[in-house]
Amino acid sequence: MADPDSLRAHLVAAQQLPHAPALHPEGDDTRDVSPGPYTPAAVLVAFVLGPHPGVLLTKRTSHLAKHAGQVSFAGGRIDPEDASPEAAAIREAREEIGLDPNLIDIIGRLPDYITGTSYRITPVLAVLPPGRMMDDLGLSLSPDEVESVFELKLDVLLDPAAPKRMKLHWRGRDRHYWEFPHPDYHIWGATAAILVGLAARLRAVAKS
């Protein structure tokens, strides 16, 4: 699956698997989910192809009003002017990290994810040409939104033992969330949950 053609084929097959009726990736605590109404949003779940492929992730700046300093995919709210979640994800990626839309090869969508903060997120699956992030992809980070860009490598994503089920006590009870290991970044919450769901789909395709 590490070569570009094989990875792309697996991603195409993974997003074509039936979407479960539930809007919450495996293991998420649905008691934390808001009953709505929901704000529509889209994120770009983009793989950088190459010898050691990985998923493109960002760390938000520490001064933002919401989700400051957290790891996320490039993305945000779907504006009325956006023709689709794909258009919103591409626009946000251009605004946040300067990603050239011409480099984005859209594969499809993953199941929507509803957050406890009343967002309904559509993950848009895509691949990017081989590159070394900032150098070869020509990225330019928005200083108001993004502190850094990095990759979660494919071998870590596919390791079923990599994501850990974590627990914290908040507002009077225990709450659960996913966390992915990384030497430099804390990947957790909605981002980690979407990655857990994607990894499960890729492993299912590989076994079929």
GUTORVEX-773557 format. One line per field, with one value per atom (N, C-alpha, C): residue number from 1; residue in one letter; atom name; x, z, y. Coordinates in pm, whole numbers, plus 50000, padded with zeros to 5 digits. Each point is the difference from the previous one (the first is absolute). Example, Ala and Ser with C-alpha at 12.3 -4.5 7.8 and 13.67 -1.06 7.14 Angstrom:
num: (1  1  1  2  2  2)
residu: (A  A  A  S  S  S)
atome: (N  CA  C  N  CA  C)
c1: (51319  49911  50090  49965  50082  49923)
c3: (50780  50000  50000  49928  50006  50073)
c2: (49431  50119  50120  50105  50119  50109)
% end
This chain:
num: (1  1  1  2  2  2  3  3  3  4  4  4  5  5  5  6  6  6  7  7  7  8  8  8  9  9  9  10  10  10  11  11  11  12  12  12  13  13  13  14  14  14  15  15  15  16  16  16  17  17  17  18  18  18  19  19  19  20  20  20  21  21  21  22  22  22  23  23  23  24  24  24  25  25  25  26  26  26  27  27  27  28  28  28  29  29  29  30  30  30  31  31  31  32  32  32  33  33  33  34  34  34  35  35  35  36  36  36  37  37  37  38  38  38  39  39  39  40  40  40  41  41  41  42  42  42  43  43  43  44  44  44  45  45  45  46  46  46  47  47  47  48  48  48  49  49  49  50  50  50  51  51  51  52  52  52  53  53  53  54  54  54  55  55  55  56  56  56  57  57  57  58  58  58  59  59  59  60  60  60  61  61  61  62  62  62  63  63  63  64  64  64  65  65  65  66  66  66  67  67  67  68  68  68  69  69  69  70  70  70  71  71  71  72  72  72  73  73  73  74  74  74  75  75  75  76  76  76  77  77  77  78  78  78  79  79  79  80  80  80  81  81  81  82  82  82  83  83  83  84  84  84  85  85  85  86  86  86  87  87  87  88  88  88  89  89  89  90  90  90  91  91  91  92  92  92  93  93  93  94  94  94  95  95  95  96  96  96  97  97  97  98  98  98  99  99  99  100  100  100  101  101  101  102  102  102  103  103  103  104  104  104  105  105  105  106  106  106  107  107  107  108  108  108  109  109  109  110  110  110  111  111  111  112  112  112  113  113  113  114  114  114  115  115  115  116  116  116  117  117  117  118  118  118  119  119  119  120  120  120  121  121  121  122  122  122  123  123  123  124  124  124  125  125  125  126  126  126  127  127  127  128  128  128  129  129  129  130  130  130  131  131  131  132  132  132  133  133  133  134  134  134  135  135  135  136  136  136  137  137  137  138  138  138  139  139  139  140  140  140  141  141  141  142  142  142  143  143  143  144  144  144  145  145  145  146  146  146  147  147  147  148  148  148  149  149  149  150  150  150  151  151  151  152  152  152  153  153  153  154  154  154  155  155  155  156  156  156  157  157  157  158  158  158  159  159  159  160  160  160  161  161  161  162  162  162  163  163  163  164  164  164  165  165  165  166  166  166  167  167  167  168  168  168  169  169  169  170  170  170  171  171  171  172  172  172  173  173  173  174  174  174  175  175  175  176  176  176  177  177  177  178  178  178  179  179  179  180  180  180  181  181  181  182  182  182  183  183  183  184  184  184  185  185  185  186  186  186  187  187  187  188  188  188  189  189  189  190  190  190  191  191  191  192  192  192  193  193  193  194  194  194  195  195  195  196  196  196  197  197  197  198  198  198  199  199  199  200  200  200  201  201  201  202  202  202  203  203  203  204  204  204  205  205  205  206  206  206  207  207  207  208  208  208)
residu: (M  M  M  A  A  A  D  D  D  P  P  P  D  D  D  S  S  S  L  L  L  R  R  R  A  A  A  H  H  H  L  L  L  V  V  V  A  A  A  A  A  A  Q  Q  Q  Q  Q  Q  L  L  L  P  P  P  H  H  H  A  A  A  P  P  P  A  A  A  L  L  L  H  H  H  P  P  P  E  E  E  G  G  G  D  D  D  D  D  D  T  T  T  R  R  R  D  D  D  V  V  V  S  S  S  P  P  P  G  G  G  P  P  P  Y  Y  Y  T  T  T  P  P  P  A  A  A  A  A  A  V  V  V  L  L  L  V  V  V  A  A  A  F  F  F  V  V  V  L  L  L  G  G  G  P  P  P  H  H  H  P  P  P  G  G  G  V  V  V  L  L  L  L  L  L  T  T  T  K  K  K  R  R  R  T  T  T  S  S  S  H  H  H  L  L  L  A  A  A  K  K  K  H  H  H  A  A  A  G  G  G  Q  Q  Q  V  V  V  S  S  S  F  F  F  A  A  A  G  G  G  G  G  G  R  R  R  I  I  I  D  D  D  P  P  P  E  E  E  D  D  D  A  A  A  S  S  S  P  P  P  E  E  E  A  A  A  A  A  A  A  A  A  I  I  I  R  R  R  E  E  E  A  A  A  R  R  R  E  E  E  E  E  E  I  I  I  G  G  G  L  L  L  D  D  D  P  P  P  N  N  N  L  L  L  I  I  I  D  D  D  I  I  I  I  I  I  G  G  G  R  R  R  L  L  L  P  P  P  D  D  D  Y  Y  Y  I  I  I  T  T  T  G  G  G  T  T  T  S  S  S  Y  Y  Y  R  R  R  I  I  I  T  T  T  P  P  P  V  V  V  L  L  L  A  A  A  V  V  V  L  L  L  P  P  P  P  P  P  G  G  G  R  R  R  M  M  M  M  M  M  D  D  D  D  D  D  L  L  L  G  G  G  L  L  L  S  S  S  L  L  L  S  S  S  P  P  P  D  D  D  E  E  E  V  V  V  E  E  E  S  S  S  V  V  V  F  F  F  E  E  E  L  L  L  K  K  K  L  L  L  D  D  D  V  V  V  L  L  L  L  L  L  D  D  D  P  P  P  A  A  A  A  A  A  P  P  P  K  K  K  R  R  R  M  M  M  K  K  K  L  L  L  H  H  H  W  W  W  R  R  R  G  G  G  R  R  R  D  D  D  R  R  R  H  H  H  Y  Y  Y  W  W  W  E  E  E  F  F  F  P  P  P  H  H  H  P  P  P  D  D  D  Y  Y  Y  H  H  H  I  I  I  W  W  W  G  G  G  A  A  A  T  T  T  A  A  A  A  A  A  I  I  I  L  L  L  V  V  V  G  G  G  L  L  L  A  A  A  A  A  A  R  R  R  L  L  L  R  R  R  A  A  A  V  V  V  A  A  A  K  K  K  S  S  S)
atome: (N  CA  C  N  CA  C  N  CA  C  N  CA  C  N  CA  C  N  CA  C  N  CA  C  N  CA  C  N  CA  C  N  CA  C  N  CA  C  N  CA  C  N  CA  C  N  CA  C  N  CA  C  N  CA  C  N  CA  C  N  CA  C  N  CA  C  N  CA  C  N  CA  C  N  CA  C  N  CA  C  N  CA  C  N  CA  C  N  CA  C  N  CA  C  N  CA  C  N  CA  C  N  CA  C  N  CA  C  N  CA  C  N  CA  C  N  CA  C  N  CA  C  N  CA  C  N  CA  C  N  CA  C  N  CA  C  N  CA  C  N  CA  C  N  CA  C  N  CA  C  N  CA  C  N  CA  C  N  CA  C  N  CA  C  N  CA  C  N  CA  C  N  CA  C  N  CA  C  N  CA  C  N  CA  C  N  CA  C  N  CA  C  N  CA  C  N  CA  C  N  CA  C  N  CA  C  N  CA  C  N  CA  C  N  CA  C  N  CA  C  N  CA  C  N  CA  C  N  CA  C  N  CA  C  N  CA  C  N  CA  C  N  CA  C  N  CA  C  N  CA  C  N  CA  C  N  CA  C  N  CA  C  N  CA  C  N  CA  C  N  CA  C  N  CA  C  N  CA  C  N  CA  C  N  CA  C  N  CA  C  N  CA  C  N  CA  C  N  CA  C  N  CA  C  N  CA  C  N  CA  C  N  CA  C  N  CA  C  N  CA  C  N  CA  C  N  CA  C  N  CA  C  N  CA  C  N  CA  C  N  CA  C  N  CA  C  N  CA  C  N  CA  C  N  CA  C  N  CA  C  N  CA  C  N  CA  C  N  CA  C  N  CA  C  N  CA  C  N  CA  C  N  CA  C  N  CA  C  N  CA  C  N  CA  C  N  CA  C  N  CA  C  N  CA  C  N  CA  C  N  CA  C  N  CA  C  N  CA  C  N  CA  C  N  CA  C  N  CA  C  N  CA  C  N  CA  C  N  CA  C  N  CA  C  N  CA  C  N  CA  C  N  CA  C  N  CA  C  N  CA  C  N  CA  C  N  CA  C  N  CA  C  N  CA  C  N  CA  C  N  CA  C  N  CA  C  N  CA  C  N  CA  C  N  CA  C  N  CA  C  N  CA  C  N  CA  C  N  CA  C  N  CA  C  N  CA  C  N  CA  C  N  CA  C  N  CA  C  N  CA  C  N  CA  C  N  CA  C  N  CA  C  N  CA  C  N  CA  C  N  CA  C  N  CA  C  N  CA  C  N  CA  C  N  CA  C  N  CA  C  N  CA  C  N  CA  C  N  CA  C  N  CA  C  N  CA  C  N  CA  C  N  CA  C  N  CA  C  N  CA  C  N  CA  C  N  CA  C  N  CA  C  N  CA  C  N  CA  C  N  CA  C  N  CA  C  N  CA  C  N  CA  C  N  CA  C  N  CA  C  N  CA  C  N  CA  C  N  CA  C  N  CA  C  N  CA  C  N  CA  C  N  CA  C  N  CA  C  N  CA  C  N  CA  C  N  CA  C  N  CA  C  N  CA  C  N  CA  C  N  CA  C  N  CA  C  N  CA  C  N  CA  C  N  CA  C  N  CA  C  N  CA  C  N  CA  C  N  CA  C  N  CA  C  N  CA  C)
c1: (50082  49918  50085  50130  50086  50027  49994  50025  49877  50021  49890  49877  50018  49884  49921  50070  49932  49925  50064  49935  49875  50012  49883  49886  50030  49898  49933  50079  49944  49911  50040  49920  49868  50003  49877  49905  50054  49916  49950  50083  49963  49882  50000  49890  49873  50012  49882  49931  50062  49936  49872  49899  49875  50026  49933  50009  49902  50048  49912  49898  49881  49897  50045  50076  50046  50101  49998  50089  50124  50030  50109  50098  50127  50098  50014  50053  50013  50056  49929  50050  49970  49939  49974  49886  50006  49896  49885  49893  49891  49919  50020  49930  50049  50121  50055  49950  49925  49962  49879  50010  49890  49880  49877  49882  49974  50078  49981  49923  49979  50039  50152  50045  50143  50049  50122  50066  50077  49972  50071  50145  50090  50142  50060  50118  50070  50149  50065  50145  50062  50126  50071  50090  49964  50081  50089  50116  50084  50125  50028  50121  50107  50119  50115  50063  50001  50053  50152  50060  50145  50049  50132  50055  49946  49971  49947  49877  49886  49882  49945  49929  49940  49883  49921  49885  50042  49958  50033  49918  50069  49934  50059  49923  50046  49988  50081  49983  49954  49887  49942  50079  49995  50073  49940  50080  49959  49907  49983  49918  49859  49962  49866  49895  49880  49894  49949  50002  49953  50107  50016  50091  50145  50039  50136  50103  50103  50111  49970  49881  49965  50043  50018  50031  49869  49998  49879  50039  49901  50016  49978  50054  49963  49852  49929  49857  49928  49868  49921  49855  49929  49858  49975  49887  49956  49923  50051  49936  49888  49905  49891  50052  50117  50055  50065  50025  50064  49899  50037  49909  49983  50094  49997  50099  49995  50104  50139  50011  50131  50052  49912  50041  50042  49928  50034  50134  50025  50127  50118  49982  50106  50026  49893  50015  50072  49957  50061  50147  50035  50139  50086  49942  50072  50020  49895  50008  50091  49995  50073  50146  50029  50138  50054  49924  50047  50012  49920  50007  49935  50075  49951  49887  49879  49889  50031  50090  50033  50077  50054  50074  49909  49875  49910  49920  50018  49924  49896  49874  49894  49965  49994  49963  49852  49950  49860  49981  49902  49969  50001  50033  49984  49870  49953  49876  50009  49891  49995  50026  50054  50032  49936  49923  49936  50076  50032  50078  49909  50055  49928  49981  50066  49986  49905  49918  49892  50049  50112  50044  49974  49953  49990  50108  50104  50119  49994  50020  50015  50148  50061  50140  50012  50074  50020  50136  49997  50120  50069  50133  50074  50143  50070  50143  50072  50124  50087  50122  50067  50119  50112  50097  50113  50068  50039  50065  50058  50072  50059  49933  49867  49920  50031  50054  50017  50084  50106  50092  49937  49947  49956  49853  49919  49858  49973  50099  49983  49902  49994  49904  50040  49899  50019  49896  50044  49907  49943  49871  49936  50042  50072  50047  49887  49882  49885  49932  50029  49926  50088  50114  50077  50143  50041  50136  50098  49957  50089  49920  50068  49942  50091  49939  50080  49919  50059  49934  49991  49889  49991  50026  50106  50042  49899  49993  49904  50020  50125  50021  49946  50006  49942  49849  49944  49855  49942  50069  49946  50027  50082  50030  49880  49929  49881  50032  50126  50038  50043  50010  50051  49903  49873  49908  49962  49999  49967  49867  49923  49873  50031  49974  50036  49874  50020  49888  50039  49906  50019  49870  50014  49882  49970  49883  49965  49852  49968  49861  49924  50066  49933  49997  50062  50001  50118  50023  50109  49960  50090  49979  50116  49970  50099  50031  50122  50042  50117  50028  50114  50122  50116  50127  50098  50064  50101  50139  50097  50135  50074  50077  50089  50108  50125  50107  49991  49931  50000  49862  49893  49868  49899  49898  49894  49879  49980  49892  49887  49889  49893  49865  49894  49867  49945  49929  49934  50098  50118  50100  50042  50032  50041  49888  49877  49886  49976  50011  49986  50110  50122  50111  49979  49944  49970  49901  49896  49903  50060  50086  50065  50092  50078  50092  49924  49886  49921  49952  49961  49956  50116  50117  50115  50042  49994  50036  49897  49872  49897  50021  50037  50027  50121  50104  50121  49973  49902  49969  49906  49934  49898  50064)
c3: (50000  50000  50000  50020  50014  49867  49886  49874  49963  49929  49974  49935  49898  49930  50092  50078  50091  50109  50056  50105  49946  49883  49943  49979  49949  49977  50131  50106  50131  50055  49979  50048  49924  49870  49921  50052  50023  50049  50141  50083  50140  50009  49918  50009  49935  49923  49938  50090  50112  50093  50054  50034  50052  50123  50007  50116  50106  50122  50109  50027  50046  50029  50106  50100  50106  49945  50057  49953  50088  50076  50096  49973  49971  49975  50118  49972  50097  50135  50106  50133  50055  49923  50051  50101  50100  50103  49950  49951  49938  50101  50128  50100  49997  49944  49995  49881  49911  49875  50020  49944  50007  49920  50045  49923  49878  49978  49885  50037  49904  49859  49983  49884  49976  49896  50021  49903  49902  49869  49904  49982  49996  49982  49913  49947  49918  50029  50000  50019  49887  49970  49894  50063  49979  50048  49883  49991  49881  50030  49914  50010  49907  50055  49919  49951  49869  49944  49999  49981  49998  50069  50021  50061  50140  50074  50136  50014  49944  49998  50138  50009  50128  49979  50106  49998  50042  49924  50027  50118  50102  50118  50032  50073  50040  50150  50054  50139  49999  50063  50002  50092  49973  50083  50140  50095  50140  50038  49912  50035  49943  49935  49945  50111  49971  50100  50026  49898  50015  49953  50076  49965  49983  50078  49991  50030  49917  50020  49969  49953  49975  49861  49986  49871  49925  49872  49920  49855  49920  49855  49955  49884  49941  49969  50036  49974  50090  49988  50081  49956  50035  49967  49849  49962  49861  49983  49919  49977  49898  50002  49900  49857  49978  49865  49954  50092  49963  49932  49885  49924  50062  50085  50055  50115  50080  50101  49940  49881  49934  49971  49949  49971  50127  50110  50126  50052  49993  50049  49919  49868  49914  50029  50014  50030  50133  50103  50131  49997  49928  49990  49931  49901  49934  50095  50076  50090  50120  50053  50124  49976  49897  49981  49860  49918  49868  49904  50019  49914  49865  49894  49864  49968  49967  49967  49886  49910  49886  50041  50122  50048  50069  50024  50079  49909  50019  49926  50094  49983  50090  49975  50108  49992  50030  50101  50041  50140  50071  50135  50097  50126  50110  50073  50089  50073  50077  50004  50077  50148  50065  50142  50073  50104  50079  50129  50031  50119  50113  50120  50115  49998  49906  49985  49885  49959  49902  49858  49962  49861  49937  49877  49920  49893  50018  49916  49891  49875  49888  49968  50023  49964  49850  49931  49855  49979  49941  49982  49869  50006  49882  50005  49887  49995  49939  50041  49950  49937  49908  49937  50101  49971  50092  50029  50123  50036  50139  50035  50133  50074  49993  50070  49954  50087  49970  49875  49981  49890  49864  49984  49867  49971  50104  49976  49996  50029  49993  50099  50120  50099  50061  50036  50065  50110  50125  50112  50035  50030  50048  50145  50032  50137  50100  49951  50090  50038  49925  50023  50026  49933  50003  50046  50100  50052  49924  49963  49932  49924  49910  49919  50013  50008  50012  49945  50003  49951  50110  50001  50074  49898  50020  49901  49987  49880  49969  50087  50029  50081  50142  50054  50131  49992  49896  49982  49994  49930  49977  50116  50095  50114  50094  50014  50086  50146  50040  50139  50025  49894  50016  50072  49958  50069  50137  50099  50136  50042  50074  50055  50132  50008  50115  50075  50123  50083  50081  50014  50091  50075  50116  50081  49979  49942  49963  50024  50065  50030  50069  50096  50086  49958  49885  49962  49909  49982  49914  49853  49920  49856  49928  49886  49928  49864  49956  49870  49949  49869  49938  49998  50002  49991  49917  49901  49917  50048  49999  50042  49895  50046  49912  50090  49956  50088  50031  49915  50016  50019  49969  50000  50074  50055  50073  49907  49944  49905  50074  50020  50081  49954  50072  49974  49865  49936  49873  49892  49997  49899  50014  50122  50023  49971  50035  49976  49851  49921  49854  49945  50052  49956  50040  50117  50042  49903  49963  49906  49863  49953  49870  50003  50106  50011  49998  50069  50001  49858  49924  49863  49912  50015  49919  50034  50128  50037  49946  49999  49945  49851  49928  49857  49975  50082  49983  50023  50085  50030  49896  49922  49908  49872)
c2: (49879  50121  50127  49985  50118  50070  49925  50068  50083  50113  50094  49939  49915  49942  49908  49919  49909  50075  50102  50078  50069  50058  50068  49901  49880  49899  49960  49985  49964  50112  50125  50112  50008  49978  49999  49892  49880  49891  50027  50064  50026  50096  50104  50097  49947  49892  49940  49898  49964  49908  50065  49921  50059  50085  50113  50087  49953  49984  49959  50110  49964  50102  50099  49951  50089  50099  50120  50105  50014  49896  50009  49887  50030  49895  49905  49885  49893  50049  49967  50026  50137  50089  50134  49995  50087  50003  50085  49936  50074  50081  49976  50081  50145  50022  50134  50080  49937  50065  50090  50120  50096  49950  50026  49959  50086  50106  50087  50125  50091  49989  50006  49953  49987  50101  50046  50087  49912  50008  49915  50046  49904  50028  49890  50026  49902  50008  49885  49995  49920  50030  49930  49894  49874  49887  49958  50063  49988  49918  49903  49919  50057  50021  50037  49870  49978  49877  50002  49883  49992  49875  49988  49879  49972  50105  49986  50090  49957  50086  50028  50111  50037  50094  50020  50088  50140  50099  50139  50052  50053  50055  50137  50079  50133  50017  50087  50043  50144  50026  50132  50092  50128  50096  50008  50045  49999  50114  50100  50116  49995  49890  49991  49993  50048  49999  49859  49912  49863  49902  49893  49891  50048  50097  50055  49892  49995  49908  49855  49969  49862  49955  49870  49940  49974  50033  49979  49982  49960  50005  50144  50035  50129  49997  50106  50003  50098  50004  50093  49999  50105  50009  50000  49942  50008  50130  50090  50129  49988  50093  49996  50002  50060  50010  49869  49907  49875  49908  49947  49915  49862  49958  49866  49992  49893  49981  49994  49940  49994  50141  50086  50138  50073  49976  50065  49952  49868  49945  50053  50008  50051  50148  50077  50143  50021  49927  50015  49960  49894  49958  50106  50066  50108  50118  50035  50114  49973  49879  49971  49966  49920  49954  50029  50072  50037  49883  49897  49882  50030  49979  50024  49903  50048  49910  49905  50041  49914  49875  50000  49883  49898  50037  49917  49907  49871  49898  49942  50040  49957  49853  49921  49859  49981  50069  49985  50053  49946  50045  49883  50031  49906  50034  49913  50029  50131  50073  50124  49973  50100  49990  50118  49971  50106  50020  50124  50032  50048  50000  50051  50149  50068  50145  50036  49902  50021  50026  49936  50003  49863  50002  49878  50008  49919  50008  49895  50042  49908  49986  49884  49980  49970  50083  49985  49933  49882  49919  50039  50015  50044  49949  50009  49971  50120  50017  50106  49938  50070  49943  49985  49913  49984  50133  50020  50125  49996  50105  50012  50114  49999  50099  50141  50084  50142  50022  49920  50023  49972  49879  49957  50029  50014  50030  50149  50082  50144  50056  49941  50045  50133  50077  50130  50012  49990  49993  50136  50004  50122  50021  50108  50020  50020  50036  50020  49868  49892  49876  49879  49989  49876  50026  49923  50012  49912  49878  49907  49896  49930  49893  49879  49882  49878  49883  49880  49880  49895  49925  49875  49891  49924  49902  49885  49945  49896  49876  49963  49881  50017  50121  50026  49998  50063  50002  49859  49909  49866  49905  50039  49913  49999  49886  49999  50026  49983  50024  50143  50082  50136  50093  50011  50092  49943  50087  49960  50061  49923  50048  50070  50129  50080  50044  50042  50041  50123  50093  50112  50026  50060  50032  50148  50028  50138  50022  50110  50035  49887  49941  49905  49855  49967  49859  49969  49871  49956  50012  50051  50011  49932  49940  49920  50061  49979  50053  49917  50014  49933  50091  49937  50074  49919  50065  49935  50044  49908  50037  50082  50096  50077  50060  50001  50050  50149  50075  50146  50063  49927  50061  49912  50064  49932  49987  49881  49975  49931  50069  49943  50054  49960  50054  49963  50094  49974  49959  50064  49966  49854  49959  49861  49904  50036  49911  49978  50107  49985  49910  50016  49915  49854  49976  49863  49936  50074  49947  49973  50091  49981  49878  49987  49886  49868  49994  49878  49965  50100  49976  49951  50060  49958  49857  49966  49862  49901  50039  49913  49977  50105  49987  49908  50016  49920  49851  49969  49860  49937  50086  49947  49944)
% end
